[in-house]
């Protein structure tokens, strides 16, 4: 057992505070910029240096708008009846699934506007995105938020803001799962012999499975459950089903080549 006493603020500079969570967002976008610039220099993506910065700006807007809008599903009494609360970003509340939808819409719009291959860009962004998401879960642990279910196991953690019960450190589970997915996507990106979109749909599929499993250890409000599954699990099931369908329709050849099963006759 361990009692959580970590400070969510990394640096105090008078009235200015640098928080772990904000730092993770910054690092995530910096990593995305570096990865896109690397792809540009290698000729993998035909885009100007200024275009990379423009794309990142679109993605930032997509993440913020999408993640805030989806909070309506989790707290309708706060955001549906008082929608102006969606603007109070500093009060916290960022939905992963909303941010995911937002960043896809933003990326698609930018690629259409600049005549870029959306699936190729999505494949490139999937790798730094899952790494940043893993860091985000570590930041959640630093903040002592998104706590796990009550559990008295060997490595349980007491989060004083949620009572004196010992709980699953499910944020660490989620971070570990996402680092594994990151390693898998990095491996796929090195091979570079797949149809565009394959890496992106691997991101969707494996992150969906990971989130679905880890949420069994996460504490959630009773009103956020439907048929014994949380809202997050239902959204994750959508990710799994859609990705599985796309694999079947578009990427059978990629999977057979990856698993050394040979290339089927077209």
N, C-alpha and C positions, 0 to 999 in steps of 0.2 A: 504493500500500500504506500502511496505517496500523496501528499497534500499539495495541490497546485498553488504555487505562490509566485508565478512568473509575472513580470510587468509587461503589459501589452505595448508599452511605450519604450522604444529603443533609446531615444535621446530626448531630454528635456532642455529646451532653449528658451527659458522664460515662458511666455505664452505660447510659443511654438513647440509642437510635439511631433516627433517623427515616429510613427507607429510601425510595428512589424508588418501589419497587413498592407498598409500603403506602400511600404518598401517592396513587398512582394509584387504588387501590381506594377510598380516602376520597373523592377528587375525583369518581370515577364515581358513587358513591352520592349525593353532594351534587348532582351534575348531574341525577340521576334524580329527586331530591326537588324540585328547582327546576322541572323539566319537568312533573312531575305537578301541582305547585301552579299552574303556568301554565295547564295544561289545565283544572284545577278552576275557576280564576277566569274563564276564558273560557267556562265552561259546557259544555266538550267532554266532561268526565267528572264525573259526579255522585258526589262523595265528599267527606267532611269533611276538614279540615286534619289532625285527629288520625288519620283513616283513611289519609292519605298516609304518615304516619310508621309506622303499623302495617304497611302494605303493604311499605315499604322494609325493615322488620325481617324479614318473611317472606322477601323476596328475598335478603337477606344470608345467612340460614340456608340457603336453597336453593343459593346459589352455593357456599358453603363445603362443605356436605355433599356435593353432587353432584360438585364438582371433586375432592374428596378420594377419594370412592368410586371414581371412574373411574380413579384412579391404579393400581388393581388390574390394569387391562388393560396398563399400561405396565411396571409393576414387580411382577408377581405374586410373585416370590421375596421381596419385602419386605413387601407388604401382604396377600397372600392367606394366607401362612403365619404372619405376625405382624400380625394385623389391628389391634392396639393402636397400631401405628405410624401409622395413619390419623389419630390424635388429635394427632400431633406436627406441627401446622400450621407452627410456626416453622422446621421443617427444610426447608420448601419442597415444591414439587410440587403444581401446581394444573392440572387438565385443563380445557381450554376446553370440550370437548364435554360433560364431566360437569357443569361449571358451567352450561352452556346447558340441559341436561336438568333440573338442579336448580331453576333459576330459573323454568322453565316450570311444573314441578310445583307449586312454591310459589305462583306467581301464580294458577294454576288453582284451587288449594285456597282461597286467600284470596278470589278472585272468587266461587266457589261459596258460601263461607261468608257473604259480604256481599251476595250477589245482584247482582254487577256483571257487565257484559258483558266476558267474558274477552278476546275478540278486539279489542275497542276498547282495552282496557288494554294488550294486547300491541302493538298498533299504536303507541300513545303511547310505550311503553318502548323500542321498537326503535331509535329515533333516538339517545337518550343512551347506550344500551347499545353500539352500534357505535362511537360516538365514544370511550367509555371503553376499549373493546377496542383501539382504535388507540393510545391513550396507553399501554395496557398493553404493547404491543409495543416502544414506545420505552423503557419501563422495563426490559424484557427486555434490550434493547441496553445500557442503562446497567449492568445486572448482569453482562453478558457471558455470558448463558445462551441456551439454544436456538440454538446456533450453526449456521452454514450448512455446506454441503459445501466441501471443499477446492477452491480456485479461485485462479488467479493473474492475475485481471483487473485493470483499472485501479483500481477502487475496493474491492479486497479488503481484509479486515481480519484481523490476527493477534490471536487470543484466547489469551494466554499460558497460561491454565489448561487449554487443549486442545491444547497443543503449539505449534510454531513455524510450522506451515503457515498460508498465507493462505487465507481463507474468504469465502464469500458473506455479506454482512450481511443475511441473509434476514429478520431482525426488522424492518429498515427497509422491505424490500419489503412485508412484511405490514402494517405501519403505513400505508404509502402506499395499499395496496389498500383498507384499511378506511376511510381518510379519503374515498376515492372513493365507497364504498358509503354512507358518512354523508351526503355531498352529495346522492346519489340519493334516499335516504330522506327527507332534509329537503325536497327538491323535492316528493316525493309527499305529504308531510304538509301542505305549504302548499296543494296543490290541493284536498284534503279532499272529493273526490267519488267515492270508491271504497267498495266494500263492505268492511265491517269484516273485518280479517284480511289484507287485501291488502298493506299496508306490512310487517307482520310476516313474511309469506311471502317478500316481496322480500328482507328481511334474511336469512332462512334460505337462500334460493337463491343470492344473490350472495356471501354470506360463505362458503357451501359451495364455490362455484366458486373463489373467491379462495384459500381455504385449500388446496384440492386442488392448485392450480397452484403456489403458493408452496412447498409441502412438497417439491416436486422439488428445491429448492435448500437444503433443510434437512437437516442431519446427524441421523441417527437410528441406534439400535442395530440390528444385523442381526436380532435376534429380534423386532423390532417390524415386520417386513415380511412381508406375505402376498401371494404372486403379484406380486412386484415393486412393490407399493404399501404405504405405511406404514399403521399403524393409523389415524392421523389422516386420511389420504386416504380410507380405507374409510368412516370415520364421516362424512366430508364428502360422499362419494358418496350416502350415505343421505339427508343433508340435501337434496342436489340433486334426487334422484329423488322424495322425498316432496313437496318444494315444487313441483316440476314437475307432479306428479299433481294437487295441490290447485289449481294455476293452471288446469289443464285442466278440472277438475270444477266449480270455484267462481268463477273469476275471468276467464273468457274475455271477458266484457263489459267488465271493467275494462281489460284489455289493449287491446282494440279501441278503446275510448274514448281511452286514453292515446296510442295510436299513430295516432289520427285515422282509423281505418278504418271508423268508423260503428258504430252500435249494431245488433247482429244481432237478427233477429226471435226473440222468446221462443217 
